[in-house]
């Protein structure tokens, strides 16, 4: 069996990403983590313009609270840092993260060094991520239980 040097494998992976990325049919999904553990996200409606096809996709979610119900909340401690990272960065100044407790209790959360801090108070919190790229827009939701 032929063994390829690591630089060759790395170069092939980079080349594959550069070739495939322009043909993407939907916005990039964020990698959301806490203490190295992935937090599942739910994708919301979006519009995306690819090289070959442009499309708008509407999901039946009414609010981020509804979107987040697709996954069980992730159990975390108070004041945890949740990492939010996109493989393809959104346009500068377009990334917005909201914290939802209910439909009447929503606040914007600041992303600092690609992470947000969870509240000190116990409870269930839903986070809504919205972003724009030159190809279109995307939004995502996830939930956590602070205990």
N, C-alpha and C positions, 0 to 999 in steps of 0.2 A: 504494500500500500504506500502510495506517494504521500509524503508529508510536506505541506506548503509552509514556507516561513510566515511568521505572524505579520510582518509588514505587507505581504502579498494578500493575505486574507483581509486585513484591515482596508487596503486599497480597493479590493473587490466590493466590500460592504459599502464603502463610501460611494463608489461608482454606481452601485445598485440604487442607493437612496437618491442620488442626483438624477438618475434616469426615471425612477418611478414617481418621485414627488410631484413633478408637473402634471402627472396624469391622475392625481388624487381626486376623488369624487366627493369628498366631504372634508370639513375642517378638521385640523389635528385635535386629537383627544388629549386632554391634560393628564400628566402623570401626577396623581395626588397621593401623597404618602404621609405616614406618621410613624416615627421610629423605625424606618425601613420597611414598614408594612403598607401594602397598597390599599387605598380606600377606593371602592368601586364608585364610578360616576355614571350618571344617566345623561345621554345626549338629548338635547332639545331640538326644536325646529331650526333649520338653517337654510341658507342659500349659498351656493358655491359654483364658481366658474372654473372649469378645468379646460385643458387644451382642446379636448374633443367634445365634451358635453358640459352644459351648465344645467343646474337643477336647484329647485327649492323643494325642501322636504318638510312637511308639517306633521308633527306628532300630536296626539290627542291630549297631552298634558295641559292643564289649565294654569297651573302655577308651579314654581320650583318646589313647593311643598308636595304637590302631586308627583312631580318628576322623581323626587327623592324616595318615594315609596317603593320604587322598583328594587331597591336593595335594603337590607337591614342596616340600621345605623351602626357605625363602627364605634366600639367602646374606647374612650380615651380619658386621660386625666385632665384636671383643670390646668390651664396655661400651657398646654402642649403646643408645639410648633407643627403645623401641617404644611408640608411642602407642596407647592403647585408649580409644575414645570411643563412647558410645551416644547416638543421637539422642534417645531417651527414657531418662532416667536411671533406674537401678534404685533400689529402696527403699534408704534409708540403711542402711549397715552390712551389706548382703547381697551385695555384689560380692566374689567370692573368685577369686584367680588362683593356680593351682598350676603349678609347673615339674616336668615329668616327664622323667627320663632313662631309667628303666625302671620296671617295676611295684613294685620295692623301693626306688626312689630318687625320692621325691616330696617337694617342699617348697613351702610357701605363699610367694608373692612379694608384696611390698608395692607397691601402686599409689600413686605419688607424682606429683601434678600431671598426672593422666591418662596416666602412662607408667610402664613398668617398664624396668629395666636388664638387659641380657644379661650372662651370665657372662664372666669373663676367659679361662676355659679353652675351648679348641677342642672342638667336638663338636656333636652333634645334640640339640636341646632341643625338647620339646613343651610347649606352654602350654595349660592348661585353664581356661576362664573360666566361672564359674557366677554367676547372679544371679537375684534375685526382683523382681517387680513386683506391684502389687496385682492384676493380671489373671492372674498365673501365674509360671512359672519358665522359664529357658532355660540352655543350656550350649553351649559352642563350644570348638573346639580348632584350633591352628595349630602349625606347626613351623618352626624356623630352624636353619641350620647356621652356627655361629660359626667363622670361619677367620681 
